[in-house]
Amino acid sequence: MQIVYTRKAKQDLQGIREYYGSRTPTGLQNIVNDIVNVVEDIPSSISKGRTTPHPDVWEKITPKYSYLLPYYIFQGKLYVLRVYDPRRGELDYTKIVNLEE
């Protein structure tokens, strides 16, 4: 299954890189590995994750750093919609499905 990070997910990742990159390069690498491992596991995972208020969107949470990864599967592609830190507040699922890459 092809994995596609939406524009907003890429912006989230860039923000993580900018914040942690200069502070703790090792920490940044650990966070990125945590995210990548969860995303790459989604296609073969027994559990789809948690349901969300949006009927077609599921979410997984990274085990080490608790990043919220809402995703959508469409036409054989896994779209990662956000890489969200829930400490920033609640995610608005009414605006989340935007498949622009």
C-alpha positions in Angstrom: 0.0 0.0 0.0 1.3 3.4 -0.9 1.7 5.9 2.0 0.9 9.5 1.2 1.5 12.4 3.7 -0.9 15.2 2.9 0.4 18.8 2.7 -0.8 19.5 6.3 0.9 16.3 7.6 4.1 17.4 5.9 3.8 20.9 7.5 3.4 19.2 10.9 6.5 17.1 10.3 8.4 20.3 9.3 7.3 22.0 12.5 8.6 19.0 14.5 12.0 19.1 12.6 12.3 22.9 13.2 11.5 22.7 16.9 13.5 19.6 17.8 16.3 19.6 15.2 18.5 22.3 16.8 17.5 21.4 20.4 18.1 17.6 20.3 19.0 15.9 17.0 18.9 12.5 18.7 15.4 13.3 20.2 14.2 14.3 16.7 15.4 11.1 15.2 13.6 9.1 18.0 10.4 11.0 17.3 10.6 10.5 13.6 11.3 6.8 14.1 8.3 6.5 16.4 6.0 8.1 13.8 7.4 6.2 10.8 7.1 2.9 12.6 3.4 3.4 13.4 2.6 4.7 9.9 4.4 1.8 8.2 2.6 -0.7 10.5 -0.9 0.5 9.7 -1.5 -1.6 6.5 -0.6 -4.8 8.2 -2.0 -4.0 11.7 -4.7 -6.1 13.2 -6.4 -3.0 14.6 -7.3 -0.1 12.4 -6.9 2.2 15.4 -9.5 4.4 17.1 -12.6 5.7 15.4 -13.0 9.4 15.0 -16.0 11.8 14.6 -15.4 11.6 10.9 -16.7 8.2 9.6 -13.9 7.4 7.2 -11.0 8.6 9.3 -9.2 6.4 11.8 -6.4 7.4 14.2 -3.3 5.8 15.7 -1.2 7.2 18.5 2.6 6.8 18.5 3.6 4.7 21.6 6.6 6.7 22.8 5.7 10.4 22.1 1.9 10.2 21.8 1.6 11.9 18.4 -1.9 11.6 16.9 -1.9 10.2 13.4 -5.3 10.5 11.7 -5.4 8.6 8.5 -7.7 7.7 5.6 -7.5 4.8 3.2 -8.8 5.5 -0.3 -8.2 3.6 -3.6 -5.4 1.5 -2.2 -3.5 4.5 -0.7 -3.0 5.3 3.0 -3.3 9.1 3.5 -1.7 10.4 6.7 -3.8 13.5 7.3 -1.9 15.0 10.2 1.0 14.3 12.6 -0.5 16.1 15.5 0.6 16.7 19.1 -2.5 16.4 21.2 -1.0 18.7 23.8 -1.8 21.6 21.3 -5.5 21.0 21.9 -8.2 19.0 20.3 -8.1 18.2 16.6 -11.1 19.5 14.5 -12.2 16.4 12.6 -14.8 18.4 10.6 -12.0 20.0 8.6 -9.5 17.1 8.5 -10.2 15.2 5.3 -8.2 17.1 2.7 -6.4 14.7 0.3 -4.3 17.4 -1.3 -0.7 16.2 -1.3 
